C-alpha cells in the first residue's frame, strides 16, 4: 500500500526561514502529511542581504547551517528509499524567486513557519498574493515559540504587558501536548528527489548549497569562534549544557567570565534547534525540582513574551512601548555622536562596558548581563537614544532577533513594557565588581589592563600613579579616562526622565 496515495496534494514546497532544521519541524510535518511529493527550499533574500556588509557572521552561519540541513534531508530521504532528496537554495528577492520556484515545481501548496517581524509579515503578504495568482496556497503555522499571538491572554482577553503574570499564565497552560515534537520522520517517504537544473526557474537557484562567494559574501572569523553551526552544532551545545551546567544556571548565568549560559541563542534565532525541544527539557527538569532549569525556562518564556509584544504592539519598532516616553529629549549633535562612537568602539573608560563592546565586535556575541549594563550606560550615563543602541546591536549580534533586541533595549531604557523603573540606573563600576570580581572577563578583552590588581581594574582612574605605573597603564594613552562621571550622569538622567513623570 502506498502511504502517500490518499494525500490531498500532489506536490508541496517547504519554505525554510528561521527554522533551519529537519527534525521537529512544523511546516515540514504538515507538508509531508498533505502532499505526495515535498521539496524544501531556502531563499537568500537580497531585500535583506543587500543592506549587510559583505562579511557578516550571520550570513556565514546560515550558509553553513544549510549544509547541515541539506545533509539531514539527504539522509532522511535515503532512509525512506528516496534517492536524491536535498535542499534547494535560491538567491534573490524572496517575493520574486519563491513564487517562481513554486511555479516551476508545479506545487499546489507552499508551507512555512510564522514570522511576526514587520518585514516578514509584509513579505509574506506579497508572496501570498503572487502565489494566489498562480493558484498556489501559502500555509503558515507556529514553530519558533511555544505560545504565540493570542494563545496566552489575560482573563479579560487582552494581551499581557507585564512579564510575571504572563509567565504564570504560560506555566498554567503548558503541558506535554504543547512541547511534543512533530514526528517528521514518520512521513519522510513523501520527500521528493531534487529536480535537475533545467527544471528549475532561470536565475540563481541551486540544487544544493552555494558557496559564500556565490551569494556575494566573504568569510568572517566564525570558524575561529566556538560556535558550531547547523542542527548538529545546536545538538552539541545543548548536550553540553544539559550534561554540565543547567542545574547551576541560576548561580552562574550573570557572570561573564564563567561558562554559565547555554550559548544557544543564535541557534534559537535561526531555528537550528527546536524551541519545543529546549522548553521540554527545561520544563521536565523544572518539574523534577531543578532550580537552574526553572531559571532557564523563565528565560525561554521571556522570549515568547517579547514575541507576543511585537505582534500585538508593532509600534515598538521605532517608538516607545509606553508612548509617553517618546517625549524624552535625548542627547544629540557632535558631542553625542562622539560619545556614541566611543561606546561602539569600547572607549568609554569604564572597563566592563568597554570589554563588553569589544566582545561584541570580536565575536558577535555579548553576555546577557553585559547587554543590560551596556544598554543602561548608553541611555542613562550618556543620555543617547535607545534606538541608536538597538540598531548597533541589530547590526552586530549573531543572535539578533527583532522582538528580543527591541524588548531588551526598551527594558534597559525604561520605555518598554514591564521595564526597570527609570530611576534604576546601573552603576557600571558596581556591576563590574559584583559580576566580574576578579576582572577575568575584563582582562580577556582589555589586555592593556591585565596587570592591574583585581580591586583597581574596575575603575582604573581611581588607582594611584604608582599602581598604574606598576601595571604599565597610562590613562589617556593605553586606556581612556571616563568620558562621563557616573554620579553626575545619573542626576542628569533623572532630570531627563522627569518630563515623563511631570505630564502623567
N, C-alpha and C positions, 0 to 999 in steps of 0.2 A: 504493500500500500504506500502511495506517495504521500508523505506527511505535509507536502505543500499544496496538495490538489484542491483543497477547499478554501484556500486563502482568497481574500477579497480582491487583491490587486495582482496584476501580472508582474509589475516591477516598481521598485521604490528606490529613492536615493536618501541616504542619511547625510545631513549637512553638519559636520563637526564644527564647533566654535570654541566654547570654553569647556569642553568635555572630551579631552584628548586621551581617550582610553577605549577599550573594548568591553572589559568586564563591568558588570553592574551599570549598564548604560541605558537609560530610559528610552531615548529616541531609537536607538538601535533595536532594543527589545520590541518596541511597538511596530517598527518596520518589518522585522523578521516574522512577526506573527501575522502581519497584514498582507505581505507580498510573497510571491513565489521566487522572485529574484531581487536581491538587495545589493546595492553598491554603497560605499562610504566615500565621502569627499571632504576635503578641506580647501578653503579659499584663502590665499594670502591677499587680503583686501587692501588694494592700493589706496582706497579712500582713507585708511588708517596709516598704512606704511609710508606713504609719501610725506607725512609730517614728521617722520622719525629720522634721527641721524643714521648714517649708513652703517655704523657699528652700534648695534643695540642688543644687549644681552637677552632681552625678552624674545626678539625675533629668532635669535640663535637657539634659545631654549625651546621655543615652539617647533622650529625646524628639526632639532634633534629628537624631540619627543614624538614627532610624526614618524620618524624612522622606527621608533618602538611600536607605535600604533600599527604601522604597516606590517611589521613582523608578527604582531599578535593576530592581525586579520588573516595573514597568510597561513599561520599555524592553526588557527581555529577552523578556517576553511578546509585545510588539508585533513584535519582530524575528523571531518564530516564528509570526506570524499569529494571536496570541491578543490580542484587544482586551479591555481591562477587567481585566487582571491587576493585582495590587497587594496591599498588606498589609492584614490585618485586625488591629485592636487592641482589646483588652478591658481593663476596669478592674474589679478585684475580687479576691477570694481565688482564687489560681490553682487550688487544689484544687476549687473550685466552678465557676468560669467556663470553665476549659479543657475539662473533660468536657462541659459544657453546649454549648459551641461545636462540639465534635467531633460530638456527637449531632445538633445542628441541621443540620450539613453532611452527615450520613449517611455519614461516612467509616468505613472499616474499619481504618485504622491511623493512629496519631499517631507522628511521627518527631521526635526531639530529640537533643541532644548530651549526653554525660555531664557531670555536675557532682557532685563528691565532697564539697562542703561539707555538714556535718551537716544543716543546714536543708533543703538541696536534696534530699538523699537521703530525708529523711522526707517532704517534699512529694511527691517523685516516687513514693514507695511509695503514698501516699494517692491520687494521681492514677491510678496504675496500677490500683489496686483499683476505683476508680469507673468507669474506662474498661472494665475487665473486666466489670463488671456490665451495661454497655451493649453488650457483645460487640465491643469495640474493643481492639486490641492497642497497647501502647506499646513502640516500638522505640527504643533509645538506642544511640549509637555515640561513639567517641572523636573529639574535634575540637579541644579547646583546648590540648593538649600534643602533643609528638611521641611520647613514650613514657609510658604511664600504668600505674598499678596494679601488675600483676605482670610487666610487659614487660621490665624491667631488674632482674634479681635477682643475688645473689651465686652463686658456683659451688655453694654449698650449698643454693640455692633459697630463701634468705631475703632480705627487703628490705634495701637498703643504709641505713646510718645515718651514714656518713661520705662527704663530697662527692667527694673526689678519686677514690677507686676507683669510685664511681658514675659520675662523669664519664668515666673511662677505659672503663668498660663501655658507657656510652651511645655514645661515639665509635666503639667497636669494632663496635657493632650498626648504627649509622645508615648508610644508603645511599640512593641516589636513590628507591628504592621508598617509603621512609617519608616522603620530602619532596615527593613529586609532588602536584600539585593534583588535586582532584576535578573532572572535566570537566562541570560543571553545565550549561553552555550546550548541550551535545550532546543533552540530553534535555528542553530547556526547552519543547518543544511540549506537554508534559503540564501546564504551568501552566494553571490554570482562571480564568475571569473571576470577579471578586468578586460574591457574591450581593447582591441588593438587600436593604436593611434588613429588610423583612418576613420574609425567610428566615433571619435571624439570631436568636439567642436574645434574649428580652426582657432588658433591663438595659443596662449601659454597654458597648456594643460598637460600634465604628466601622469602616466601610469606608474606611480611611484613617487618618491620624494625628491624634489630638486635640490641642488646644492645652494648654499647661501649666495654664491656668486650669480647663480641663475635667476635669483629673485632680486638681485641688485644690492646685496648686503655683504659686509665684511666680517671676519671673525673678531670676537672680543676675547676677554680673558676668562670667559665662562668655564672653560675646561681646566683652568688653574684654580678655580674656586671649588669648594667642597659642596657642590650642588649637583647631584646626579639627576639626569633628565629622564623623562618618559615614565610610563607606568612602572617599569622595573625600578627606576630611581626612587619613585614615591614609595614603593613597597620596601625598599632598602631603608629609607629614612623612618618609615612607620615601624618596621620591625625593631629598629634600634631604639626608638623612643619607648615602645611598649615593653621591651625587654629590660631597659635600664633606668628610665627616667620618669615615666608617667606618675608613679606613686609619690615622687618627690617634687612634682611640678609646682605646687604652691610655694614650696620653700625656695625654689631655685629660679623661678621664671623672671624675677625682677633684676637679676644680677648679670650684666652683660658679659662679664669675664667667665661666667660659669656656663657649662653646656646644659642648659635647662629646658629651652623650648623644643618643640617638635621639628622645627625648621621645614614644615610642610606648607607654608603659606603660598609659595609660588606654585606648588603642585595643586593646591586647592584653587588658586586663581585660574589655572588653565585646565583643571579637571583631569589631571593625570591620575588622580585618586578620587574615589567616590566619597562625597560628604556622608553618605549613609554608612559607609564602612567606618569612617572616623567616629561619627556620632554613636554608632552601635558599640564600638569598643569602649568609648568613654562612658556611655550610659550603663552598660553592663558592669563595668568596673566600679562606677559610682554606686550602683545598686548594691554591690558587694562591700561597700564601705571605704573605698579608696578616696581620700580627701584630694589627692592630686588629680585623679580622674574627674572629680567634681569640679575642680578649678578649670581643667582643660575644657570640659563640656560647657562651662559657663562662657568661655571664650568663643566656642563654636556657636553658641546661642547669640552672642553679641553680633556675630556675622549675619545670622538670619535677621536680627533686629534692624541692622543698618540697611539691609536689602529691602525690607518692607517699608522703611522710612523713605528710601529713594523712590519706591513705587508709588506710595501714597502722597509724597510731597516732592515732586520733581523740581520745585523751585529751589531746593537746596543746592542745585547745581548753579552756582553763580550768586546765590543770595543766602542770607542767614536763615536757618530754620525758624528762629524766633525773629520775625521780621523787624521788630523794633531795634535789633542790633545792627541793622543796615544804616542806622543814623550815626554810628560811631565814625569819628574823623581819625583816620589812620595817618601815620607819618607819610609824607610824600616829598618829592623833589630830590635834588642831588644828594643831600645828606642821607636820606632814607635809602636811596639807591646804593650808596657806598656801604651802608650797614647791611643791606640785603646781600650784596656781593661778599662781604666778609662772612656772613652767616653761611652762604652757599659754599664758600671755599674753606670753611673751618678756620677762620682768622678772627674770632670774636674775643680771644683772650681768656675764655672760660674753657678749661681743658676738657670737661666731659662733653660739652656741646661740640667743641671742635673735633674731638675724637669721633663722635657720632657722625658728624658730617663727612669726615674722611672715610669712615666705614662705608657710608652710603656711596661715595664717589668711587671707591676702590672695588666694591663688591656688589652694589645694587641692593644690599640688604641693610636694614637698620633694626636693632633690637627694639622691642615694643616699648620698654621703659624709656629708652632714649628718644623714641618718636614723640612721646609726651613731653619730655624735657626740652627737646629742641624746638618743638612747636610752641610750647609755652614761652620759651626765650624769644622767639621771633615776634610773637604777638604781644607779649606783656613786658618784656625787657626792652625790645626795640620798637614796639608800637607799630609794627608793619602788618598790613592787611593779611589775614589768614589765607586769602585766595592766592597770594603770591607763593606762599609756602606750599599750599596744596598743589599748585601747578608744578613746582620744583620736584616734589615727591612723585608726582604723576610721571614726570619725565625720567626719573632716576630709579625708582623702585622696581625690582624684578617682579614683585608680587602686587604691583599696582592694580587696585580694584576700586572703581569709582565710588561705590557705596561705602566701603570701609575707609578709604582715604578721606572722603568728604566728612564722614561721620567722626573720624578721629580728629581732624583739624577743627571741626566746629566744636567738638568737646573741649579741646585744649583752649580755644579762643572764647569759650563760654557763650557762643552764639547758637549752639545746637540744641537738640533735644536731650534732656537729662544730662546736660553738660556740667562740668565743675563750675561752682559759683565764680563770678568774675573776680571776686576778691581773693580767690585761691590762686596764688601765684608761686609757682615752683621757684625755690632758691637753687640756682644751678650748683652752688658750692655744697649746700647741704645734701642735695641729691647725689652728688659725686661722693661725698664722704659716706653716705649711707649705702649706696648700691655698688660702689667700686672702691671699697675702703682701702685696699692695698694698691690702688692705682694700676691694676694689671691691664684693664682694658685701655686706659689712657696711654700706658707705655707702649701698647701694641701699635696704636695708630698715631701717637705723637712721640716717636723715639727720641726727639730732642729733649724731652723732659724725663727720660728714663732714669737718670741718676739722682733726681730729686727724692728726698725721703718721702715715705708714704704720707706723712702729715702735711707736707708742703705742696704735694703735686696737684692738689685740688684747687689751690689758689696761689700760684707762683708769685704774684705781685705782693703777697704778704711775707714772703721769705726775706731773710736778712741778706745783705750783699754777700757776706761770707758763704752762706749756704748756696746762693746762686753760683758763685764762683766755683765752689767745690763740685757742683753738678755740671759745670760748663754751660750754664744758661745765661744768656744776655737778653734781658727783657727789651723788647722793641727791635731786636735783631734776630735771635734764634726763635723767639716766640713773642707774639704781640702782648701788649698790655691790654686790659679790658677796654672794650670800646664804649661801654656804659658802666655806670655804677648801679648795682642791682637795687640798693635801697632807694636811690633817687628815682630809678625807673619804675619801681613799684608804686611810689606816690603818684607819679605821672599817669600810670595806668589806672589807678583808682579814680583820678580826675577824668580820664578819658571815658571811662565807662559810666561815669556819673550822669552823662547825658541821657542814658537809657533809664536809670533809676529815677531821675527827676521828672520824666514825662510818662511814667506809668499811670 
